[in-house]
Amino acid sequence: MIRLSELKLPLDHPEHALSELIQSTLKIKPKDVKSFSIYKRSYDARKQKLLLVYIVDVELESAGLEAQLLAKFTTNSHIRPAPDMAYHLVAKVKEAPEVRPVVIGFGPCGIFAAMMLAQMGFKPIVIERGKPVRERTKDTWGLWRKRILHTESNVQFGEGGAGTFSDGKLYSQIKDPRFLGRKVMTEFVKAGAPEEILLVSKPHIGTFRLVKVVESMREQIIAMGGEIRFQQRVCDFHIEDGHIRGLTIENLKDGGTYELRADHVVLALGHSSRDTFAKLHERGVYMEAKPFSVGFRIEHPQGLIDRARLGQHAGHPLLGAADYKLVHHAANGRSVYSFCMCPGGTVVAATSEENRVVTNGMSQYSRNERNANAGIVVGISPADYPGGPLAGIAFQRKLESNAFILGGSNYEAPGQLVGDFIAGKASVALGSVEPSYKPGVKMTDLADALPEYAITAMREALPAFGKKIKGFDMHDAVLTGVETRTSSPLRITRGDDFQSLNVKGLYPAGEGASYAGGILSAGVDGIEVAEAVAKSLVEG
């Protein structure tokens, strides 16, 4: 097949226009085209007239014609052979090993690591400290509606991981020469996600749909011989002669513990498994502090963002709710940027520890809530929190505990109007923008919620963002604090074989180990780590 890129058409073009554009681009007749499929659809809004931009794969009636056209357009970078995007298993065994591979964590990375190991016949055992996704959802709503926190079942912990309560974004900037991201999305579609995620440029699933998708993937893994153990927390690692040999696991249902033999363990922990990080550090597993970011959530009316980004096309059903991506380099040397933007979404309570407040963003598939929200965060580095690999966790906890107090010590979040924040005065009442965070928002002065250098950089950045998106620095937009779980504050470093630098058989993976940043990249990393485990098992 031939892949054509940069095919541009008006927003409301007739159905036949794309096939006609394909024919005119290749200078062929309708009868020469056997079929075509859309690989990707995006839009170009840089000019006054918005255009849809397509990448399509074209199958011709004659293989000879395909070769002829590729030779004819050899200098045209937008006409190329379509790549082979099919996924091929790196191993396939008829019988699982006596000591089966173990995956710790059942978020996106853990799900795909377990899925691939199951597809290859290794019958993995998954250890997940949280509950199945529907029970977990009830517990999560318990905090939002009743201020009751379940420390092992919340936005961070449980089936599906933190990505379940997010926008369900499925795009990433990772290099992906093997099209593993396509494998991730194909598996999601197989599990019930909408097929359009395979072709739109910024696909997302949304929280409610993710629940069903995650359940379906769990059942697939079990059907292939995998085992999912919920409410089981790894509380110790047994390491002998530089090799993982087993795990001590606490059954959170009854408080008992048991031992599990294991010599191939995938650490798909997520970025909030702070107690597990501490135990790994205690056992001498190599890790190092790394940069991350902290800040606030900002909320605007979604209509304001739509009009600023899409102009006269705002509200068009094919475009949906508009998003944005912003960055500003402040005079004090700090970078301020938007993070995890959720169009038509809500700000959610995302703490996993008592007496702390953490914010995050979430959207449903429809993205039809009244507000747009995003993290506005400031980059920090280990120089800002010296003290070793676990110092970043202590830094996060200090900010989260302070936010709990600023919010009234009842899991409400501290908030402030953007205009007041820029002016340096406390807010006493809401304006035209109603914040979506539950249990609620207490208006205050956020100047004490973050270090001074972060506040200074953000006060400079917000007006600068207002010049890029009209109304972004509107007085009544709401800031809600604090956003601290942008990424893991440490890296569990691994080698080219995907194993820990000093503990063989231990495979750090996903966001918790700092090898991913979002659902798609976590899924891709889970696939690659599973392949490394499979190769080791086969060779062994």
TORLO-395040 format. One record per residue (C-alpha): y, z, x; residue number from 1; residue in one letter. Coordinates in nm, 3 decimals. Layout:
N
{fise {Y,Z,X},NUM,'A'}
...
END
This chain:
540
{fise {0.000,0.000,0.000},1,'M'}
{fise {0.366,-0.038,0.094},2,'I'}
{fise {0.616,0.248,0.072},3,'R'}
{fise {0.973,0.158,-0.030},4,'L'}
{fise {1.251,0.411,0.012},5,'S'}
{fise {1.620,0.430,-0.084},6,'E'}
{fise {1.576,0.237,-0.408},7,'L'}
{fise {1.890,0.325,-0.604},8,'K'}
{fise {1.950,0.280,-0.977},9,'L'}
{fise {2.201,0.412,-1.232},10,'P'}
{fise {2.119,0.742,-1.399},11,'L'}
{fise {2.033,0.592,-1.739},12,'D'}
{fise {1.864,0.274,-1.618},13,'H'}
{fise {1.610,0.099,-1.843},14,'P'}
{fise {1.240,0.152,-1.767},15,'E'}
{fise {1.187,-0.202,-1.637},16,'H'}
{fise {1.473,-0.176,-1.385},17,'A'}
{fise {1.262,-0.003,-1.118},18,'L'}
{fise {0.987,-0.267,-1.119},19,'S'}
{fise {1.251,-0.540,-1.103},20,'E'}
{fise {1.419,-0.366,-0.808},21,'L'}
{fise {1.084,-0.345,-0.628},22,'I'}
{fise {1.030,-0.718,-0.676},23,'Q'}
{fise {1.380,-0.812,-0.562},24,'S'}
{fise {1.358,-0.580,-0.258},25,'T'}
{fise {1.031,-0.736,-0.144},26,'L'}
{fise {1.133,-1.084,-0.268},27,'K'}
{fise {0.811,-1.127,-0.462},28,'I'}
{fise {0.715,-1.223,-0.819},29,'K'}
{fise {0.597,-0.987,-1.095},30,'P'}
{fise {0.240,-1.118,-1.068},31,'K'}
{fise {0.226,-1.008,-0.702},32,'D'}
{fise {0.250,-0.639,-0.797},33,'V'}
{fise {-0.078,-0.479,-0.899},34,'K'}
{fise {0.073,-0.133,-0.955},35,'S'}
{fise {0.328,0.113,-0.821},36,'F'}
{fise {0.377,0.489,-0.833},37,'S'}
{fise {0.682,0.707,-0.776},38,'I'}
{fise {0.636,0.929,-0.472},39,'Y'}
{fise {0.975,1.098,-0.492},40,'K'}
{fise {1.283,1.088,-0.715},41,'R'}
{fise {1.616,1.244,-0.622},42,'S'}
{fise {1.979,1.175,-0.697},43,'Y'}
{fise {2.286,1.089,-0.493},44,'D'}
{fise {2.599,1.256,-0.631},45,'A'}
{fise {2.824,1.199,-0.332},46,'R'}
{fise {3.012,0.917,-0.500},47,'K'}
{fise {3.181,0.908,-0.840},48,'Q'}
{fise {2.890,0.716,-0.992},49,'K'}
{fise {2.572,0.922,-0.971},50,'L'}
{fise {2.262,0.725,-0.872},51,'L'}
{fise {1.891,0.801,-0.890},52,'L'}
{fise {1.712,0.742,-0.560},53,'V'}
{fise {1.342,0.652,-0.558},54,'Y'}
{fise {1.063,0.638,-0.303},55,'I'}
{fise {0.773,0.433,-0.441},56,'V'}
{fise {0.429,0.324,-0.323},57,'D'}
{fise {0.345,-0.034,-0.418},58,'V'}
{fise {-0.003,-0.184,-0.442},59,'E'}
{fise {-0.005,-0.563,-0.418},60,'L'}
{fise {-0.258,-0.804,-0.563},61,'E'}
{fise {-0.338,-0.938,-0.218},62,'S'}
{fise {-0.402,-0.753,0.108},63,'A'}
{fise {-0.288,-1.065,0.287},64,'G'}
{fise {0.047,-1.052,0.108},65,'L'}
{fise {0.090,-0.689,0.210},66,'E'}
{fise {0.037,-0.774,0.577},67,'A'}
{fise {0.273,-1.068,0.545},68,'Q'}
{fise {0.550,-0.858,0.391},69,'L'}
{fise {0.515,-0.576,0.644},70,'L'}
{fise {0.546,-0.833,0.923},71,'A'}
{fise {0.846,-0.992,0.751},72,'K'}
{fise {1.033,-0.661,0.709},73,'F'}
{fise {0.932,-0.503,1.038},74,'T'}
{fise {1.294,-0.411,1.121},75,'T'}
{fise {1.364,-0.258,0.778},76,'N'}
{fise {1.311,0.119,0.800},77,'S'}
{fise {1.289,0.142,0.420},78,'H'}
{fise {0.983,-0.082,0.397},79,'I'}
{fise {0.681,0.070,0.567},80,'R'}
{fise {0.304,0.111,0.519},81,'P'}
{fise {0.233,0.394,0.276},82,'A'}
{fise {0.086,0.689,0.470},83,'P'}
{fise {-0.254,0.837,0.395},84,'D'}
{fise {-0.170,1.163,0.216},85,'M'}
{fise {-0.528,1.255,0.126},86,'A'}
{fise {-0.644,1.596,0.246},87,'Y'}
{fise {-0.971,1.617,0.439},88,'H'}
{fise {-1.157,1.945,0.491},89,'L'}
{fise {-1.202,2.037,0.858},90,'V'}
{fise {-1.542,2.195,0.789},91,'A'}
{fise {-1.801,2.233,0.515},92,'K'}
{fise {-2.089,2.483,0.530},93,'V'}
{fise {-2.389,2.517,0.301},94,'K'}
{fise {-2.412,2.891,0.346},95,'E'}
{fise {-2.141,3.151,0.404},96,'A'}
{fise {-2.169,3.369,0.717},97,'P'}
{fise {-2.314,3.718,0.688},98,'E'}
{fise {-1.974,3.866,0.776},99,'V'}
{fise {-1.745,3.672,0.546},100,'R'}
{fise {-1.380,3.602,0.632},101,'P'}
{fise {-1.128,3.844,0.479},102,'V'}
{fise {-0.783,3.758,0.348},103,'V'}
{fise {-0.538,4.047,0.309},104,'I'}
{fise {-0.282,3.965,0.042},105,'G'}
{fise {-0.294,3.728,-0.254},106,'F'}
{fise {0.051,3.574,-0.250},107,'G'}
{fise {0.102,3.200,-0.188},108,'P'}
{fise {-0.025,3.216,0.171},109,'C'}
{fise {-0.326,3.429,0.084},110,'G'}
{fise {-0.409,3.218,-0.221},111,'I'}
{fise {-0.420,2.897,-0.020},112,'F'}
{fise {-0.602,3.054,0.272},113,'A'}
{fise {-0.867,3.182,0.029},114,'A'}
{fise {-0.874,2.854,-0.166},115,'M'}
{fise {-0.936,2.646,0.145},116,'M'}
{fise {-1.199,2.883,0.283},117,'L'}
{fise {-1.371,2.872,-0.057},118,'A'}
{fise {-1.358,2.492,-0.070},119,'Q'}
{fise {-1.521,2.485,0.273},120,'M'}
{fise {-1.801,2.715,0.157},121,'G'}
{fise {-1.710,3.038,0.339},122,'F'}
{fise {-1.683,3.258,0.026},123,'K'}
{fise {-1.385,3.468,0.141},124,'P'}
{fise {-1.315,3.826,0.037},125,'I'}
{fise {-0.954,3.884,-0.072},126,'V'}
{fise {-0.804,4.234,-0.051},127,'I'}
{fise {-0.494,4.274,-0.271},128,'E'}
{fise {-0.319,4.610,-0.306},129,'R'}
{fise {-0.155,4.512,-0.635},130,'G'}
{fise {-0.289,4.427,-0.979},131,'K'}
{fise {-0.385,4.099,-1.149},132,'P'}
{fise {-0.077,3.902,-1.240},133,'V'}
{fise {-0.057,3.988,-1.611},134,'R'}
{fise {-0.097,4.362,-1.554},135,'E'}
{fise {0.150,4.335,-1.269},136,'R'}
{fise {0.401,4.161,-1.497},137,'T'}
{fise {0.389,4.454,-1.742},138,'K'}
{fise {0.449,4.700,-1.457},139,'D'}
{fise {0.738,4.493,-1.325},140,'T'}
{fise {0.904,4.487,-1.667},141,'W'}
{fise {0.856,4.864,-1.671},142,'G'}
{fise {1.117,4.896,-1.395},143,'L'}
{fise {1.351,4.642,-1.550},144,'W'}
{fise {1.341,4.791,-1.900},145,'R'}
{fise {1.245,5.157,-1.857},146,'K'}
{fise {1.341,5.238,-1.495},147,'R'}
{fise {0.977,5.319,-1.415},148,'I'}
{fise {0.874,5.195,-1.070},149,'L'}
{fise {0.507,5.131,-0.982},150,'H'}
{fise {0.506,5.129,-0.603},151,'T'}
{fise {0.186,4.922,-0.581},152,'E'}
{fise {0.260,4.685,-0.870},153,'S'}
{fise {0.604,4.527,-0.877},154,'N'}
{fise {0.803,4.220,-0.769},155,'V'}
{fise {0.665,4.249,-0.416},156,'Q'}
{fise {0.301,4.356,-0.466},157,'F'}
{fise {0.031,4.204,-0.683},158,'G'}
{fise {-0.142,3.876,-0.757},159,'E'}
{fise {0.086,3.582,-0.677},160,'G'}
{fise {0.307,3.773,-0.433},161,'G'}
{fise {0.685,3.786,-0.439},162,'A'}
{fise {0.700,3.414,-0.520},163,'G'}
{fise {0.574,3.481,-0.873},164,'T'}
{fise {0.904,3.645,-0.966},165,'F'}
{fise {1.130,3.378,-0.822},166,'S'}
{fise {1.242,3.028,-0.910},167,'D'}
{fise {0.904,2.893,-0.808},168,'G'}
{fise {1.069,2.651,-0.566},169,'K'}
{fise {0.828,2.407,-0.404},170,'L'}
{fise {1.035,2.244,-0.135},171,'Y'}
{fise {1.084,2.321,0.230},172,'S'}
{fise {1.234,2.184,0.548},173,'Q'}
{fise {0.919,2.236,0.756},174,'I'}
{fise {0.776,1.945,0.952},175,'K'}
{fise {0.468,1.829,0.765},176,'D'}
{fise {0.309,1.526,0.935},177,'P'}
{fise {-0.027,1.589,0.763},178,'R'}
{fise {0.126,1.612,0.412},179,'F'}
{fise {-0.017,1.960,0.362},180,'L'}
{fise {0.270,2.029,0.123},181,'G'}
{fise {0.127,1.754,-0.094},182,'R'}
{fise {-0.206,1.936,-0.091},183,'K'}
{fise {-0.031,2.254,-0.202},184,'V'}
{fise {0.141,2.082,-0.493},185,'M'}
{fise {-0.174,1.890,-0.590},186,'T'}
{fise {-0.360,2.220,-0.617},187,'E'}
{fise {-0.078,2.363,-0.829},188,'F'}
{fise {-0.097,2.065,-1.066},189,'V'}
{fise {-0.475,2.101,-1.083},190,'K'}
{fise {-0.416,2.464,-1.184},191,'A'}
{fise {-0.177,2.372,-1.464},192,'G'}
{fise {0.165,2.313,-1.307},193,'A'}
{fise {0.366,2.019,-1.451},194,'P'}
{fise {0.282,1.688,-1.283},195,'E'}
{fise {0.649,1.613,-1.223},196,'E'}
{fise {0.648,1.855,-0.927},197,'I'}
{fise {0.474,1.577,-0.735},198,'L'}
{fise {0.769,1.340,-0.764},199,'L'}
{fise {1.100,1.526,-0.806},200,'V'}
{fise {1.290,1.600,-0.486},201,'S'}
{fise {1.337,1.972,-0.555},202,'K'}
{fise {1.033,2.076,-0.759},203,'P'}
{fise {0.995,2.419,-0.914},204,'H'}
{fise {0.753,2.586,-1.153},205,'I'}
{fise {0.927,2.900,-1.279},206,'G'}
{fise {0.788,3.248,-1.331},207,'T'}
{fise {0.607,3.217,-1.665},208,'F'}
{fise {0.422,2.901,-1.564},209,'R'}
{fise {0.336,3.047,-1.225},210,'L'}
{fise {0.146,3.327,-1.400},211,'V'}
{fise {-0.097,3.079,-1.557},212,'K'}
{fise {-0.121,2.872,-1.239},213,'V'}
{fise {-0.208,3.177,-1.027},214,'V'}
{fise {-0.474,3.289,-1.275},215,'E'}
{fise {-0.634,2.944,-1.271},216,'S'}
{fise {-0.642,2.935,-0.891},217,'M'}
{fise {-0.802,3.279,-0.882},218,'R'}
{fise {-1.077,3.158,-1.116},219,'E'}
{fise {-1.136,2.851,-0.900},220,'Q'}
{fise {-1.180,3.067,-0.589},221,'I'}
{fise {-1.423,3.296,-0.770},222,'I'}
{fise {-1.619,2.997,-0.905},223,'A'}
{fise {-1.669,2.880,-0.545},224,'M'}
{fise {-1.810,3.217,-0.438},225,'G'}
{fise {-1.491,3.393,-0.332},226,'G'}
{fise {-1.424,3.754,-0.424},227,'E'}
{fise {-1.088,3.904,-0.524},228,'I'}
{fise {-1.058,4.282,-0.499},229,'R'}
{fise {-0.746,4.411,-0.674},230,'F'}
{fise {-0.585,4.754,-0.622},231,'Q'}
{fise {-0.743,4.779,-0.279},232,'Q'}
{fise {-0.507,4.871,0.006},233,'R'}
{fise {-0.595,4.825,0.373},234,'V'}
{fise {-0.511,5.156,0.538},235,'C'}
{fise {-0.660,5.106,0.885},236,'D'}
{fise {-0.780,4.840,1.129},237,'F'}
{fise {-1.078,4.886,1.360},238,'H'}
{fise {-1.020,4.705,1.687},239,'I'}
{fise {-1.272,4.708,1.972},240,'E'}
{fise {-1.231,4.534,2.307},241,'D'}
{fise {-0.940,4.327,2.177},242,'G'}
{fise {-1.123,4.202,1.868},243,'H'}
{fise {-1.094,4.301,1.502},244,'I'}
{fise {-1.424,4.456,1.387},245,'R'}
{fise {-1.351,4.608,1.049},246,'G'}
{fise {-1.110,4.754,0.794},247,'L'}
{fise {-1.071,5.084,0.615},248,'T'}
{fise {-0.976,5.020,0.254},249,'I'}
{fise {-0.842,5.260,-0.005},250,'E'}
{fise {-0.946,5.199,-0.363},251,'N'}
{fise {-0.620,5.271,-0.547},252,'L'}
{fise {-0.807,5.304,-0.877},253,'K'}
{fise {-0.989,5.622,-0.775},254,'D'}
{fise {-0.838,5.722,-0.439},255,'G'}
{fise {-1.163,5.674,-0.247},256,'G'}
{fise {-1.199,5.481,0.078},257,'T'}
{fise {-1.467,5.254,0.221},258,'Y'}
{fise {-1.532,5.048,0.533},259,'E'}
{fise {-1.555,4.670,0.539},260,'L'}
{fise {-1.698,4.478,0.834},261,'R'}
{fise {-1.469,4.194,0.932},262,'A'}
{fise {-1.428,3.978,1.240},263,'D'}
{fise {-1.202,3.707,1.090},264,'H'}
{fise {-0.905,3.856,0.905},265,'V'}
{fise {-0.607,3.664,0.767},266,'V'}
{fise {-0.293,3.881,0.750},267,'L'}
{fise {-0.112,3.728,0.450},268,'A'}
{fise {0.081,4.050,0.390},269,'L'}
{fise {0.417,3.937,0.258},270,'G'}
{fise {0.742,4.072,0.401},271,'H'}
{fise {0.737,4.408,0.220},272,'S'}
{fise {0.406,4.560,0.341},273,'S'}
{fise {0.591,4.810,0.553},274,'R'}
{fise {0.311,5.066,0.573},275,'D'}
{fise {0.067,4.797,0.690},276,'T'}
{fise {0.311,4.680,0.956},277,'F'}
{fise {0.337,5.039,1.079},278,'A'}
{fise {-0.042,5.077,1.097},279,'K'}
{fise {-0.078,4.747,1.286},280,'L'}
{fise {0.188,4.863,1.530},281,'H'}
{fise {0.011,5.198,1.569},282,'E'}
{fise {-0.311,5.012,1.652},283,'R'}
{fise {-0.135,4.813,1.923},284,'G'}
{fise {-0.118,4.472,1.755},285,'V'}
{fise {0.157,4.276,1.928},286,'Y'}
{fise {0.472,4.226,1.721},287,'M'}
{fise {0.841,4.189,1.788},288,'E'}
{fise {1.169,4.236,1.604},289,'A'}
{fise {1.338,3.918,1.477},290,'K'}
{fise {1.662,3.811,1.308},291,'P'}
{fise {1.693,3.821,0.929},292,'F'}
{fise {1.978,3.840,0.679},293,'S'}
{fise {2.132,4.086,0.436},294,'V'}
{fise {2.388,4.049,0.161},295,'G'}
{fise {2.445,4.044,-0.214},296,'F'}
{fise {2.351,3.834,-0.517},297,'R'}
{fise {2.637,3.635,-0.671},298,'I'}
{fise {2.647,3.518,-1.033},299,'E'}
{fise {2.857,3.245,-1.197},300,'H'}
{fise {2.837,3.071,-1.533},301,'P'}
{fise {2.581,2.793,-1.485},302,'Q'}
{fise {2.821,2.552,-1.658},303,'G'}
{fise {3.077,2.606,-1.382},304,'L'}
{fise {2.823,2.507,-1.116},305,'I'}
{fise {2.704,2.209,-1.322},306,'D'}
{fise {3.058,2.072,-1.363},307,'R'}
{fise {3.147,2.127,-0.998},308,'A'}
{fise {2.829,1.962,-0.869},309,'R'}
{fise {2.758,1.691,-1.129},310,'L'}
{fise {3.098,1.616,-1.280},311,'G'}
{fise {3.073,1.397,-1.591},312,'Q'}
{fise {2.692,1.403,-1.568},313,'H'}
{fise {2.671,1.781,-1.611},314,'A'}
{fise {2.409,1.870,-1.869},315,'G'}
{fise {2.212,1.546,-1.838},316,'H'}
{fise {1.847,1.631,-1.922},317,'P'}
{fise {1.711,1.435,-1.626},318,'L'}
{fise {1.924,1.633,-1.380},319,'L'}
{fise {1.881,1.981,-1.524},320,'G'}
{fise {2.078,2.280,-1.399},321,'A'}
{fise {2.266,2.210,-1.076},322,'A'}
{fise {2.206,2.401,-0.756},323,'D'}
{fise {2.398,2.441,-0.431},324,'Y'}
{fise {2.355,2.521,-0.064},325,'K'}
{fise {2.647,2.666,0.130},326,'L'}
{fise {2.713,2.791,0.482},327,'V'}
{fise {3.020,2.930,0.658},328,'H'}
{fise {3.064,3.034,1.021},329,'H'}
{fise {3.301,3.328,1.016},330,'A'}
{fise {3.564,3.411,1.278},331,'A'}
{fise {3.371,3.721,1.386},332,'N'}
{fise {3.077,3.504,1.489},333,'G'}
{fise {2.860,3.576,1.185},334,'R'}
{fise {2.701,3.305,0.970},335,'S'}
{fise {2.723,3.347,0.593},336,'V'}
{fise {2.506,3.130,0.371},337,'Y'}
{fise {2.359,3.096,0.025},338,'S'}
{fise {1.994,3.194,-0.004},339,'F'}
{fise {1.728,3.140,-0.271},340,'C'}
{fise {1.964,2.981,-0.523},341,'M'}
{fise {1.831,3.016,-0.881},342,'C'}
{fise {1.993,2.779,-1.134},343,'P'}
{fise {1.998,2.912,-1.489},344,'G'}
{fise {1.825,3.231,-1.379},345,'G'}
{fise {1.853,3.606,-1.354},346,'T'}
{fise {1.901,3.869,-1.084},347,'V'}
{fise {1.601,4.101,-1.073},348,'V'}
{fise {1.519,4.448,-0.944},349,'A'}
{fise {1.285,4.388,-0.651},350,'A'}
{fise {1.230,4.725,-0.483},351,'T'}
{fise {0.880,4.839,-0.393},352,'S'}
{fise {0.979,5.188,-0.277},353,'E'}
{fise {1.113,5.481,-0.475},354,'E'}
{fise {1.484,5.563,-0.475},355,'N'}
{fise {1.585,5.227,-0.331},356,'R'}
{fise {1.760,4.925,-0.484},357,'V'}
{fise {1.677,4.569,-0.383},358,'V'}
{fise {1.791,4.250,-0.558},359,'T'}
{fise {1.633,3.907,-0.580},360,'N'}
{fise {1.669,3.597,-0.797},361,'G'}
{fise {1.435,3.448,-1.057},362,'M'}
{fise {1.432,3.144,-1.289},363,'S'}
{fise {1.203,3.014,-1.556},364,'Q'}
{fise {1.089,2.650,-1.557},365,'Y'}
{fise {1.357,2.566,-1.817},366,'S'}
{fise {1.638,2.714,-1.607},367,'R'}
{fise {1.838,2.770,-1.925},368,'N'}
{fise {1.981,3.121,-1.876},369,'E'}
{fise {2.360,3.152,-1.888},370,'R'}
{fise {2.417,3.232,-1.519},371,'N'}
{fise {2.349,3.073,-1.184},372,'A'}
{fise {2.270,3.318,-0.906},373,'N'}
{fise {2.208,3.308,-0.533},374,'A'}
{fise {2.197,3.540,-0.241},375,'G'}
{fise {2.512,3.533,-0.027},376,'I'}
{fise {2.381,3.673,0.297},377,'V'}
{fise {2.489,3.734,0.656},378,'V'}
{fise {2.267,3.674,0.956},379,'G'}
{fise {2.184,3.974,1.174},380,'I'}
{fise {1.974,4.010,1.487},381,'S'}
{fise {1.774,4.283,1.665},382,'P'}
{fise {2.090,4.366,1.859},383,'A'}
{fise {2.226,4.505,1.530},384,'D'}
{fise {1.929,4.738,1.486},385,'Y'}
{fise {1.782,4.825,1.829},386,'P'}
{fise {1.470,5.036,1.850},387,'G'}
{fise {1.162,4.817,1.862},388,'G'}
{fise {0.957,4.605,1.620},389,'P'}
{fise {0.988,4.845,1.324},390,'L'}
{fise {1.362,4.907,1.359},391,'A'}
{fise {1.449,4.629,1.116},392,'G'}
{fise {1.251,4.806,0.843},393,'I'}
{fise {1.445,5.126,0.903},394,'A'}
{fise {1.768,4.922,0.884},395,'F'}
{fise {1.661,4.771,0.549},396,'Q'}
{fise {1.561,5.108,0.407},397,'R'}
{fise {1.896,5.262,0.496},398,'K'}
{fise {2.083,4.987,0.307},399,'L'}
{fise {1.847,5.004,0.010},400,'E'}
{fise {1.874,5.384,-0.018},401,'S'}
{fise {2.251,5.365,0.000},402,'N'}
{fise {2.254,5.098,-0.274},403,'A'}
{fise {2.045,5.331,-0.493},404,'F'}
{fise {2.311,5.600,-0.458},405,'I'}
{fise {2.600,5.358,-0.511},406,'L'}
{fise {2.432,5.237,-0.828},407,'G'}
{fise {2.408,5.586,-0.974},408,'G'}
{fise {2.064,5.692,-0.845},409,'S'}
{fise {1.884,5.551,-1.151},410,'N'}
{fise {1.782,5.203,-1.026},411,'Y'}
{fise {2.100,5.042,-1.153},412,'E'}
{fise {2.253,4.815,-0.889},413,'A'}
{fise {2.604,4.852,-0.749},414,'P'}
{fise {2.826,4.559,-0.844},415,'G'}
{fise {3.177,4.427,-0.793},416,'Q'}
{fise {3.389,4.136,-0.914},417,'L'}
{fise {3.440,3.871,-0.647},418,'V'}
{fise {3.817,3.889,-0.682},419,'G'}
{fise {3.818,4.264,-0.627},420,'D'}
{fise {3.574,4.233,-0.337},421,'F'}
{fise {3.799,3.984,-0.158},422,'I'}
{fise {4.105,4.202,-0.230},423,'A'}
{fise {3.927,4.515,-0.105},424,'G'}
{fise {3.954,4.723,-0.422},425,'K'}
{fise {3.688,4.879,-0.642},426,'A'}
{fise {3.595,4.718,-0.973},427,'S'}
{fise {3.607,4.937,-1.283},428,'V'}
{fise {3.505,4.686,-1.553},429,'A'}
{fise {3.334,4.352,-1.597},430,'L'}
{fise {3.523,4.032,-1.667},431,'G'}
{fise {3.400,3.712,-1.826},432,'S'}
{fise {3.071,3.699,-1.634},433,'V'}
{fise {2.802,3.933,-1.762},434,'E'}
{fise {2.554,4.025,-1.486},435,'P'}
{fise {2.186,3.973,-1.562},436,'S'}
{fise {2.035,4.248,-1.343},437,'Y'}
{fise {1.824,4.502,-1.530},438,'K'}
{fise {1.818,4.805,-1.564},439,'P'}
{fise {2.195,4.755,-1.530},440,'G'}
{fise {2.494,4.723,-1.298},441,'V'}
{fise {2.740,4.998,-1.206},442,'K'}
{fise {3.081,4.861,-1.107},443,'M'}
{fise {3.202,5.007,-0.779},444,'T'}
{fise {3.327,4.908,-0.433},445,'D'}
{fise {3.063,4.724,-0.227},446,'L'}
{fise {3.252,4.769,0.100},447,'A'}
{fise {3.020,5.058,0.188},448,'D'}
{fise {2.699,4.873,0.093},449,'A'}
{fise {2.674,4.667,0.414},450,'L'}
{fise {2.794,4.700,0.773},451,'P'}
{fise {3.163,4.625,0.827},452,'E'}
{fise {3.094,4.300,1.014},453,'Y'}
{fise {2.896,4.166,0.716},454,'A'}
{fise {3.168,4.261,0.464},455,'I'}
{fise {3.437,4.098,0.680},456,'T'}
{fise {3.238,3.776,0.716},457,'A'}
{fise {3.165,3.757,0.342},458,'M'}
{fise {3.529,3.816,0.246},459,'R'}
{fise {3.618,3.519,0.464},460,'E'}
{fise {3.331,3.302,0.340},461,'A'}
{fise {3.381,3.331,-0.037},462,'L'}
{fise {3.723,3.157,-0.048},463,'P'}
{fise {3.584,2.893,0.190},464,'A'}
{fise {3.297,2.834,-0.052},465,'F'}
{fise {3.557,2.805,-0.329},466,'G'}
{fise {3.701,2.502,-0.151},467,'K'}
{fise {3.357,2.336,-0.155},468,'K'}
{fise {3.265,2.430,-0.512},469,'I'}
{fise {3.564,2.470,-0.741},470,'K'}
{fise {3.556,2.812,-0.901},471,'G'}
{fise {3.300,2.964,-0.668},472,'F'}
{fise {3.547,3.237,-0.570},473,'D'}
{fise {3.658,3.294,-0.930},474,'M'}
{fise {3.780,3.649,-0.984},475,'H'}
{fise {3.521,3.740,-1.249},476,'D'}
{fise {3.210,3.618,-1.065},477,'A'}
{fise {2.985,3.918,-0.999},478,'V'}
{fise {2.835,4.044,-0.675},479,'L'}
{fise {2.529,4.270,-0.703},480,'T'}
{fise {2.378,4.462,-0.412},481,'G'}
{fise {2.178,4.466,-0.202},482,'V'}
{fise {1.974,4.167,-0.087},483,'E'}
{fise {1.765,4.283,0.209},484,'T'}
{fise {1.424,4.117,0.173},485,'R'}
{fise {1.536,3.766,0.272},486,'T'}
{fise {1.258,3.744,0.531},487,'S'}
{fise {1.038,3.970,0.737},488,'S'}
{fise {1.232,4.179,0.992},489,'P'}
{fise {0.950,4.133,1.243},490,'L'}
{fise {0.708,3.872,1.372},491,'R'}
{fise {0.338,3.937,1.430},492,'I'}
{fise {0.320,3.681,1.706},493,'T'}
{fise {0.025,3.444,1.727},494,'R'}
{fise {-0.096,3.182,1.972},495,'G'}
{fise {-0.179,2.814,1.935},496,'D'}
{fise {-0.518,2.917,1.791},497,'D'}
{fise {-0.332,3.101,1.508},498,'F'}
{fise {-0.472,3.435,1.628},499,'Q'}
{fise {-0.281,3.745,1.732},500,'S'}
{fise {-0.177,3.737,2.097},501,'L'}
{fise {-0.382,4.046,2.179},502,'N'}
{fise {-0.635,4.090,1.895},503,'V'}
{fise {-0.890,3.814,1.848},504,'K'}
{fise {-1.003,3.747,1.494},505,'G'}
{fise {-0.670,3.862,1.350},506,'L'}
{fise {-0.471,3.573,1.201},507,'Y'}
{fise {-0.104,3.659,1.122},508,'P'}
{fise {0.015,3.426,0.846},509,'A'}
{fise {0.286,3.352,0.593},510,'G'}
{fise {0.618,3.524,0.533},511,'E'}
{fise {0.512,3.872,0.640},512,'G'}
{fise {0.422,3.752,0.988},513,'A'}
{fise {0.733,3.526,0.991},514,'S'}
{fise {0.551,3.195,0.982},515,'Y'}
{fise {0.681,3.082,0.643},516,'A'}
{fise {0.987,3.106,0.421},517,'G'}
{fise {0.904,3.028,0.061},518,'G'}
{fise {0.611,2.931,-0.159},519,'I'}
{fise {0.552,2.583,-0.018},520,'L'}
{fise {0.571,2.673,0.351},521,'S'}
{fise {0.358,2.984,0.287},522,'A'}
{fise {0.095,2.769,0.117},523,'G'}
{fise {0.097,2.521,0.404},524,'V'}
{fise {0.061,2.803,0.656},525,'D'}
{fise {-0.228,2.943,0.454},526,'G'}
{fise {-0.406,2.607,0.478},527,'I'}
{fise {-0.354,2.581,0.854},528,'E'}
{fise {-0.469,2.937,0.917},529,'V'}
{fise {-0.778,2.883,0.698},530,'A'}
{fise {-0.860,2.574,0.901},531,'E'}
{fise {-0.833,2.776,1.223},532,'A'}
{fise {-1.063,3.045,1.080},533,'V'}
{fise {-1.313,2.781,0.967},534,'A'}
{fise {-1.320,2.614,1.308},535,'K'}
{fise {-1.377,2.949,1.478},536,'S'}
{fise {-1.660,3.036,1.239},537,'L'}
{fise {-1.828,2.698,1.282},538,'V'}
{fise {-1.796,2.705,1.660},539,'E'}
{fise {-1.919,3.064,1.667},540,'G'}
END
